[in-house]
Each structure stands twice: as C-alpha cells, then as structure tokens.
Amino acid sequence: MFKTKFHKLMKRFLTGMLCAGILTSQPAVTYAAETSATPEAGHSETYSQASDIDSVKGWPAGPNIEGQSAVLMDAVTDTILYSKNAKDKLYPASITKIMTALLACEYLDMNDTITMSQEAAYGIEAGSSSIYAETGEVFTVEQALMALMLESANEMALALAEKTSGSVKKFVELMNQRAAQLGCKNTHFNNPNGLPDETHYTTAGDMMKIAKAAWYNPRFRKFVTTQVYEIPPTNKQSETRYLLNHHKMMPGQSYAYDGVLGGKTGYTDAAGSTLVTYAKRGNSILIAVVLNSTNGAFPDTTSLLDYGFDNFEKVDLNIDTDPVPAVFLPCEKHLLKDWNNLCSFYYMRHVYVTVPTGTDVSQLVKKQKLLNNSVGPKRIKSKYYLDGHMVGYGMQYEKEILSDFLLNASF
C-alpha cells in the first residue's frame, strides 16, 4: 500500500516539476545547426546531413542516419570513422549507466553486498525501468550491475551510487570528475541513471570517450556483453528474477548483427533513442554512439557498422622497434658527465592505423610529441594522419628515467 501511494505521489510531483520546467525555462542542450538541405519525407531533419569526415580526401562517404548526433570509432587506433554533430549537447538517457557501471567496477568488490535503502528503492519515477527491488533487499554488487546494464534498473543505479560514494550526490560529483579525467568537455551528469534532467547532458564525442574507457575495463565488459542472467531468490523476493539484455542487435534478437558484442540502450521522450554498441570483426573492434534517434537507434547503428566494416581496414605499420634516441638537456648532461648523453625510447607493441581499404600507408604524415610524465618515464607519442585526419598512433616509452642514470653515475 505504501509503495503504491508513494509512487503515485512521486509521479505527480515529478510530472508537475517537469511541466513547470518546460514552461519556465529553456533546455540546457544545444541542437544541430540548421542545414540548407530540405528534410527528406519520413526522415529526421538531420537525416541528409553528411558526416563531418566526408571532406577528408579519399574518405568513403558516410551513411545517412536518423540520429541527430553520432560517432563511429575504431577502439584500438582511436580513428574516428564517422562523425555527425559530435559536439552537440544532448540528453543521454540510460546510456548514462555506462559511467555508473564503470565507476562501480573501478571502486567496488563484485562479491560485496548491497542493502537497498528506502531512498534507492523508492527514489525513482513510477513506471520507469526497474526490477522492483524492495527496501532492505540484499543483492551482490554483481547482481546489481547485471540489473543495471541488462534491465536498465534505475533503482540499482541509486543503490550502486550510495554503495560507491555514500550518497547519490557525492557519486554524481565522482561521475563528473571521471568524465573530466577522460577529456569530456561538454558533459554534465546530475544523476546516475539518466532519468530526465535539464542539467544532465553529454555529446556523442564525449560519450565515445566514456564508452571506450569502459570497454577497456575487463569487469565492465562482462556486464555489457551478457545476454541473460538470473538473480536467485533474495531475503525479500521468493522467486528468481530473469534479466534479459535489451540491446536488440545481440545474437538471437530482432536486429541481430554479426559481430555485435554488446552495448547499452537508452530512451526518454526528451532524449529520443540513444545507443552505445560494441562490435568486432576480424582484427577490428568498433564502437558506435548514437544520440536522439528513432527505432531504438538500431537501424542507424547497423548502417554505421556496415560502413565501418565494409570500407576500412586496420593496418600494421611494421614500425622498427629499435630504440629512438632523445638527447638530454645540457643541465642533465652535466649531472651525468660522460655517462651517456642519449636516452632510448622503445615501442612496446605494434603500431596500427585504420584507413580506407587500399590506402597507401607510406603516404601518411607522422607527427611526434614528447609527453612528460610526473610519476614515471617520459613518452613519445607518434600520430599518423591522412589528409589531416588522425588514423592511428604509436607510443614509445623511455627505457630508463634520468633518476636511474643518476644512481649509476659517478661524481
């Protein structure tokens, strides 16, 4: 009885707040610039808008998609294959939970337990995605994350936030801090689940950075690639809960796509359909991010993945792994006296680029930069460009740092 009354009150309150916001304020997001092209019948206003990268010489023309904003990237070389309005601030909806899951994977023990607080269990809008967890119900962190990523359970986002940071407010601060660390310049989170909030926004470009960082966390990959999961009876629920991944491009589902590994769906009326997808074919791993689309963004993502896998190849540059010398500064030479005047940098792995199929990689332009590192060896980052567009990079690491040389130098 309490739960029903509480949900009704919450729904009325939130509906009133949303209506008031619509009437009295402007959205906190920006929209794509108007294009001179007339929208095609039956399609979105930005459907005919070309990819921002189509201007690169020799680059295959990107597909038309319904989504207002999208990015397609090779997860290994960081090559952006397709980009459309990548800096537009838009609502992410439930793909927000990728950041929530990443932080939980970084901070929590998967075998630890979570006890649902009253605020977590009843702190969401009635009718939103949920597994109907009860106050006092106990789950493992793994179970909570599976519910979060497969069933998009909003109450589990709140519970994980409380478990990680002590409160939802502090967790949101952590979300924004992590986003800044990843280089996200146009993102602001205001909750851990993506429910409607005018101050909660991101861009396709920023979401790509978050999605890539999450993919390279082995724990996260487990949750985003699982299709079916069971939560056995708990202290409050006598029946087993069966969770199903809602990403319809996974095997056996309605938009099944060869090579799709997993991802996260999202939808609200304000955000439209949002989708993050991870896919692998051969030696290529692609990540697709689509914002403000239709039909779950699955047709858009299919077009993007077809474009990526059919028109590009990942090429090993077969870079010479012999050390690259860097000359010490005069003051460092003085300290070292005659104990070597050069420092060697080594490649620790192969260098790959992602280019249009058939591209002569010998014509790529290489640019190098020496990167300082306050807590370890210096690095040399070599980026490779095709007509000014970055298509891959290599990293060389200092074999020994200056302090090591000084320990061996005689004074």
C-alpha positions in Angstrom: 0.0 0.0 0.0 2.8 2.4 1.0 4.7 1.7 -2.2 1.6 2.3 -4.4 0.8 5.6 -2.7 4.4 6.7 -2.7 4.8 6.0 -6.4 1.6 8.0 -7.1 2.8 11.0 -5.1 6.2 10.8 -6.7 4.7 10.6 -10.2 2.5 13.6 -9.6 5.4 15.6 -8.0 7.8 14.9 -10.8 5.2 15.5 -13.5 4.5 18.9 -12.0 8.1 19.7 -11.8 8.8 18.7 -15.4 5.8 20.7 -16.7 7.0 23.7 -14.7 10.4 23.4 -16.1 9.1 23.2 -19.7 7.0 26.4 -19.2 9.6 28.5 -17.3 13.0 27.5 -18.6 15.0 26.9 -21.8 16.6 23.5 -22.4 20.2 23.0 -21.3 21.1 21.4 -24.5 22.1 22.8 -27.9 20.8 21.4 -31.2 22.4 20.7 -34.5 22.9 23.7 -36.7 20.3 24.1 -39.4 21.3 22.8 -42.8 20.4 24.1 -46.2 19.1 20.7 -47.3 15.3 20.1 -47.1 14.5 17.2 -44.8 13.5 14.1 -46.7 9.9 12.9 -46.3 9.6 10.5 -43.5 13.1 11.2 -42.1 14.6 13.4 -39.4 15.7 16.9 -40.1 19.4 15.9 -40.0 19.0 12.6 -42.0 20.7 14.0 -45.1 23.5 15.7 -43.2 26.9 14.4 -44.3 29.5 13.1 -42.0 32.0 15.7 -40.8 34.8 13.5 -42.1 33.5 13.1 -45.7 35.7 16.1 -46.6 38.9 14.1 -46.0 40.4 13.2 -49.3 39.9 9.5 -50.2 37.5 9.0 -47.3 34.3 7.0 -48.2 31.1 8.9 -47.9 29.3 8.1 -44.6 25.7 6.8 -44.5 22.6 8.9 -43.8 21.2 8.2 -40.4 18.1 9.4 -38.4 20.1 10.2 -35.3 20.8 13.9 -34.6 24.4 13.0 -33.4 26.7 10.0 -33.8 30.3 8.9 -33.7 31.9 5.6 -35.0 35.4 4.9 -33.8 38.0 2.1 -34.0 38.6 1.2 -30.4 42.2 0.2 -31.0 43.6 3.0 -33.1 41.2 5.8 -31.9 40.4 6.6 -35.5 37.1 8.4 -35.9 35.5 6.8 -39.0 32.2 8.8 -38.9 31.1 11.9 -37.0 27.9 13.9 -37.1 27.2 16.8 -34.7 29.6 15.2 -32.3 29.8 18.3 -30.0 26.0 18.8 -29.7 24.9 18.7 -26.1 22.0 16.2 -25.9 20.3 14.1 -23.3 21.9 10.6 -22.9 19.0 8.8 -21.1 20.1 5.3 -19.9 23.5 5.2 -21.6 24.4 7.3 -18.6 24.6 3.9 -16.8 27.8 3.1 -18.7 29.6 5.7 -16.5 27.8 4.4 -13.4 28.8 0.8 -14.1 32.4 1.8 -14.9 32.8 3.6 -11.6 31.3 0.7 -9.7 33.7 -1.7 -11.5 36.6 0.5 -10.5 35.6 1.0 -6.9 33.6 -2.0 -5.7 34.2 -5.7 -4.9 31.9 -7.7 -7.0 31.2 -10.1 -4.2 30.3 -7.4 -1.7 26.6 -6.9 -0.8 24.2 -4.0 -1.2 21.2 -3.5 1.0 18.6 -1.4 -0.7 17.8 1.8 1.2 14.4 3.4 1.2 15.7 6.3 -1.0 17.1 3.9 -3.6 14.2 1.5 -3.7 11.6 4.3 -4.0 13.6 7.2 -5.4 12.6 6.7 -9.0 9.6 7.6 -11.1 6.8 5.0 -11.1 6.8 3.2 -14.4 10.5 3.7 -15.2 12.8 0.7 -15.8 13.1 -1.3 -12.6 13.4 -4.9 -11.2 11.2 -3.7 -8.3 13.7 -4.1 -5.5 12.4 -3.6 -2.0 13.7 -1.6 0.9 16.1 -3.9 2.9 16.5 -6.3 0.0 20.1 -7.6 -0.3 22.0 -8.1 -3.6 25.6 -8.7 -4.5 27.3 -5.9 -6.4 27.5 -8.2 -9.4 23.7 -8.8 -9.3 23.1 -5.0 -9.0 25.3 -4.3 -12.0 23.6 -7.0 -14.1 20.3 -5.5 -13.3 21.6 -2.0 -14.1 23.1 -3.0 -17.5 20.6 -5.7 -18.7 17.3 -4.4 -17.4 18.4 -0.8 -17.0 17.1 -0.9 -13.4 17.0 2.7 -12.2 16.8 1.9 -8.5 20.0 -0.1 -8.9 21.8 3.0 -10.2 20.9 4.8 -7.0 21.9 1.8 -4.8 25.3 1.5 -6.6 25.9 5.2 -6.2 25.2 5.0 -2.5 27.4 2.0 -2.1 30.3 3.6 -4.0 30.3 7.1 -2.6 28.0 7.1 0.4 25.4 9.2 -1.3 24.0 9.9 -4.7 25.2 13.5 -4.6 28.8 12.5 -3.9 28.6 9.8 -6.6 27.4 12.4 -9.2 30.4 14.5 -8.3 32.6 11.4 -8.9 30.9 10.9 -12.3 31.7 14.4 -13.4 35.3 14.2 -12.1 35.8 10.9 -14.0 34.3 12.5 -17.2 36.8 15.4 -16.9 39.7 13.0 -16.5 38.6 11.3 -19.7 38.7 14.6 -21.6 34.9 15.2 -21.7 34.5 18.9 -22.1 30.7 19.1 -22.8 29.3 16.7 -20.3 27.5 17.2 -17.0 25.9 14.4 -15.1 23.2 15.1 -12.5 22.1 11.6 -11.6 23.4 8.1 -12.1 20.6 6.7 -14.2 19.9 9.2 -16.9 16.3 10.0 -16.0 15.1 13.4 -17.4 17.0 16.4 -16.0 17.8 19.6 -17.9 21.2 19.8 -16.4 22.1 16.2 -17.3 23.7 16.1 -20.8 26.6 14.9 -22.9 27.7 14.8 -26.5 28.4 11.8 -28.9 32.1 12.7 -28.8 32.3 12.7 -25.0 30.1 9.6 -24.7 32.6 7.8 -27.0 35.4 8.6 -24.6 33.4 7.2 -21.8 32.4 4.1 -23.8 36.0 3.4 -24.8 37.3 3.7 -21.2 34.6 1.4 -20.0 35.3 -1.2 -22.7 38.9 -1.5 -21.6 37.8 -2.4 -18.1 37.6 -6.2 -18.0 34.9 -6.2 -15.3 32.7 -3.8 -17.3 32.9 -6.0 -20.4 31.3 -8.9 -18.5 28.2 -6.8 -17.8 27.8 -5.2 -21.2 28.2 -8.5 -23.1 26.0 -10.7 -21.0 22.6 -11.6 -22.7 20.8 -13.5 -19.9 21.3 -13.5 -16.2 19.4 -14.9 -13.2 19.1 -13.4 -9.7 18.1 -16.2 -7.3 15.5 -15.6 -4.6 16.6 -13.0 -2.0 15.6 -12.1 1.5 12.6 -10.2 0.1 11.8 -11.9 -3.1 10.8 -15.6 -3.2 11.1 -16.0 -7.0 14.1 -16.0 -9.3 14.5 -12.8 -11.4 15.4 -13.4 -15.1 17.2 -10.5 -16.7 17.5 -10.0 -20.4 19.8 -7.6 -22.3 17.6 -5.1 -24.2 20.2 -4.5 -26.9 18.4 -5.9 -29.9 21.5 -6.3 -32.1 22.9 -9.1 -30.0 22.6 -12.7 -31.3 19.1 -14.1 -31.5 17.4 -10.7 -31.2 15.3 -8.7 -33.7 18.1 -6.6 -35.1 20.8 -9.3 -34.6 24.1 -8.1 -36.2 27.1 -10.3 -36.9 29.9 -9.2 -34.6 28.0 -7.2 -32.1 29.3 -8.0 -28.6 27.0 -5.8 -26.5 26.2 -2.3 -25.5 23.6 -0.1 -23.7 20.3 1.2 -24.8 18.5 4.3 -23.7 15.3 6.2 -24.2 13.2 9.0 -22.8 10.8 11.3 -24.6 13.3 14.2 -24.2 16.3 12.2 -25.3 14.8 10.0 -28.0 16.6 6.7 -28.6 20.2 6.6 -27.6 22.5 3.6 -28.1 26.1 2.6 -27.5 27.3 -0.6 -29.3 30.5 -2.6 -29.3 31.2 -4.8 -32.3 34.2 -7.0 -33.5 35.0 -8.5 -36.9 38.4 -9.8 -37.7 41.0 -7.6 -36.1 38.8 -4.6 -35.8 36.7 -3.5 -32.8 34.3 -0.7 -33.4 32.3 1.5 -31.0 29.2 3.3 -32.2 27.4 6.0 -30.3 24.0 7.4 -31.5 22.0 10.1 -29.8 18.4 11.4 -30.3 17.4 8.8 -32.9 14.3 6.6 -33.6 13.5 2.9 -33.5 16.0 2.3 -30.7 18.8 3.6 -32.9 19.3 0.0 -34.1 18.9 0.8 -37.9 21.3 3.7 -37.6 23.9 1.6 -35.8 23.5 -1.1 -38.4 24.3 1.4 -41.1 27.3 2.7 -39.2 28.8 -0.7 -38.5 28.2 -1.8 -42.2 30.0 1.4 -43.2 32.9 0.8 -40.8 33.5 -2.9 -41.5 33.0 -2.7 -45.3 35.1 0.4 -46.1 38.1 0.4 -43.7 41.0 -1.9 -42.7 43.4 -1.9 -39.7 46.9 -2.0 -41.0 50.1 -2.9 -39.0 52.7 -0.3 -39.9 55.5 -2.7 -39.1 57.4 0.0 -37.3 61.1 -0.6 -36.5 61.2 -1.4 -32.8 64.8 -0.3 -32.4 65.2 2.4 -29.8 64.7 6.0 -30.7 67.2 8.3 -29.0 66.4 11.5 -27.3 69.1 14.0 -26.4 69.4 15.1 -22.8 69.3 18.7 -21.9 72.6 20.4 -21.1 72.0 20.5 -17.4 71.2 16.8 -17.4 74.4 16.1 -19.4 76.4 18.0 -16.8 74.9 15.9 -14.0 75.6 12.7 -15.9 79.1 13.8 -17.0 80.2 11.3 -19.6 77.8 8.5 -18.6 75.8 8.5 -21.8 74.3 11.6 -23.4 71.3 9.9 -25.0 68.2 8.3 -23.6 66.5 5.4 -25.6 62.7 5.1 -26.2 61.2 1.8 -27.2 57.9 0.7 -28.8 56.3 -1.8 -26.5 53.7 -3.0 -29.1 52.8 -2.9 -32.7 51.5 0.3 -34.3 48.3 0.1 -36.2 46.3 2.6 -38.3 42.7 2.4 -39.5 42.4 3.7 -43.1 40.1 3.3 -46.1 40.7 0.0 -47.7 43.5 0.1 -50.2 45.2 3.2 -48.8 48.9 3.6 -49.3 50.0 3.9 -45.7 53.5 5.0 -46.8 51.9 8.4 -47.7 50.7 9.0 -44.1 52.1 12.0 -42.3 53.6 11.3 -38.9 53.7 13.9 -36.1 55.6 13.3 -32.8 55.4 14.8 -29.4 57.4 14.2 -26.2 55.0 13.7 -23.4 56.1 14.4 -19.8 55.1 12.1 -17.0 55.3 13.4 -13.4 55.2 9.9 -12.0 57.2 7.8 -14.4 59.1 7.6 -17.7 58.6 10.1 -20.5 56.8 9.0 -23.6 57.0 9.8 -27.3 53.6 9.8 -29.0 53.6 9.4 -32.8 50.3 10.2 -34.5 49.6 9.3 -38.2 47.4 11.4 -40.4 45.6 11.0 -43.7 44.8 14.4 -45.3 44.9 16.0 -41.8 42.7 13.3 -40.1 44.3 11.2 -37.4 44.1 7.5 -38.3 46.3 5.9 -35.6 49.1 6.4 -33.1 52.1 4.7 -31.5 53.6 5.2 -28.1 57.3 4.8 -27.2 58.4 4.6 -23.6 61.6 5.7 -22.0 63.6 2.6 -21.1 65.3 4.3 -18.1 64.4 7.6 -16.5 67.0 10.2 -15.6 67.0 9.4 -11.9 68.1 5.8 -12.8 71.0 7.1 -14.7 72.0 9.4 -11.9 72.1 6.5 -9.5 74.7 4.9 -11.7 76.7 8.0 -12.4 80.0 8.6 -10.6 80.6 12.1 -9.2 
